[in-house]
């Protein structure tokens, strides 16, 4: 699960707020599970509590509570970077000649690939 899939439903002012909530609810209703890496949780907290990015940021305690509820949700499979993800990360960075702005996204992709995740929902098709 990429970070925007958590951010959009949490921030009412986000233009994709309603559509993302509806999509999330549809998948949950179908009984689907979501893979979630710790990198996403930390980025989510960072973004939703940032007053420079958002007109109405969440207070830190609220951001932590919301992140923890996702992290512990029955529909969420926690996935972690592992040795295989590390190897994939370096291979992807080198093979695709990625620069420093792709580091975090590439590590996340390598983590998910190594965990067997084959589908990704994102509001940012460039990623």
C-alpha positions in Angstrom: 0.0 0.0 0.0 1.5 3.3 -1.0 1.3 6.3 1.3 -1.2 8.3 -0.7 -3.7 5.5 -0.2 -3.6 6.3 3.5 -3.2 10.0 3.2 -6.1 10.7 0.8 -8.9 9.3 3.0 -7.4 10.9 6.1 -7.3 14.5 4.8 -10.7 15.9 3.9 -9.2 18.7 1.8 -7.4 16.2 -0.5 -9.1 16.2 -3.9 -9.0 12.4 -4.0 -10.4 12.1 -0.5 -13.9 10.7 -1.4 -12.7 8.5 -4.4 -10.0 6.9 -2.3 -12.3 6.2 0.6 -14.8 4.6 -1.7 -12.1 2.5 -3.4 -10.7 1.4 0.0 -14.1 0.5 1.3 -14.9 -1.5 -1.8 -11.7 -3.6 -1.4 -12.4 -4.0 2.3 -16.0 -5.1 1.6 -14.6 -7.7 -0.8 -12.5 -9.1 2.0 -9.2 -8.1 0.4 -6.0 -7.6 2.4 -3.5 -4.8 2.1 0.3 -5.1 2.5 1.8 -2.3 4.5 5.5 -1.6 5.1 6.9 0.5 8.0 8.3 3.0 5.5 4.7 3.9 4.5 3.6 4.4 8.2 6.5 6.8 8.9 5.8 8.8 5.7 2.1 8.9 6.4 2.7 10.4 9.9 5.2 12.9 8.5 2.9 14.1 5.8 -0.4 14.3 7.6 1.1 16.2 10.5 3.0 18.8 8.4 1.5 22.3 8.6 3.6 23.4 5.6 1.9 20.8 3.3 -1.6 20.9 4.7 -4.0 23.6 5.6 -5.4 21.5 8.4 -2.7 19.0 9.5 -3.5 16.3 12.0 -2.1 16.7 15.5 0.8 14.3 16.1 -1.2 12.2 18.6 -4.1 11.8 16.0 -1.7 11.0 13.2 0.0 8.3 15.4 -3.4 6.9 16.4 -4.6 6.6 12.8 -1.3 5.1 11.6 -1.4 2.5 14.4 -5.0 1.6 13.6 -3.9 0.8 10.1 -0.8 -1.0 11.2 -2.8 -3.3 13.5 -5.8 -3.7 11.3 -6.9 -7.3 10.6 -7.0 -6.5 6.9 -3.4 -5.5 6.8 -0.4 -7.8 6.3 2.7 -6.1 7.7 5.7 -6.5 5.3 9.3 -5.6 6.1 12.5 -4.9 4.2 14.6 -8.1 4.2 17.8 -9.3 2.6 16.1 -10.1 -0.7 14.5 -6.6 -0.7 18.0 -5.0 -0.2 19.4 -6.9 -3.2 16.3 -6.0 -5.3 16.7 -2.3 -4.3 20.3 -2.1 -5.5 19.4 -4.0 -8.7 16.5 -1.8 -9.5 18.4 1.4 -8.7 21.3 0.3 -11.0 19.3 -1.3 -13.8 16.9 1.7 -14.2 19.6 4.3 -13.4 17.4 5.9 -10.8 18.5 9.0 -8.9 18.2 10.2 -5.3 14.5 11.2 -5.7 13.6 7.5 -6.4 15.4 6.0 -3.4 12.5 5.7 -1.0 10.0 4.6 -3.6 12.4 2.0 -5.0 13.1 0.5 -1.5 9.3 0.3 -1.0 8.8 -1.4 -4.3 11.6 -3.9 -3.5 10.1 -4.6 -0.1 6.7 -5.3 -1.6 8.1 -7.4 -4.5 10.1 -9.4 -2.0 6.9 -10.0 0.0 5.1 -11.3 -3.0 2.9 -8.2 -3.5 1.8 -8.1 -7.2 -0.7 -5.2 -7.2 -0.3 -1.6 -6.2 -3.0 1.0 -5.7 -1.7 4.5 -6.1 -3.0 8.0 -7.0 0.5 8.8 -8.4 0.9 6.8 -11.7 4.4 8.3 -12.1 5.6 6.2 -9.2 
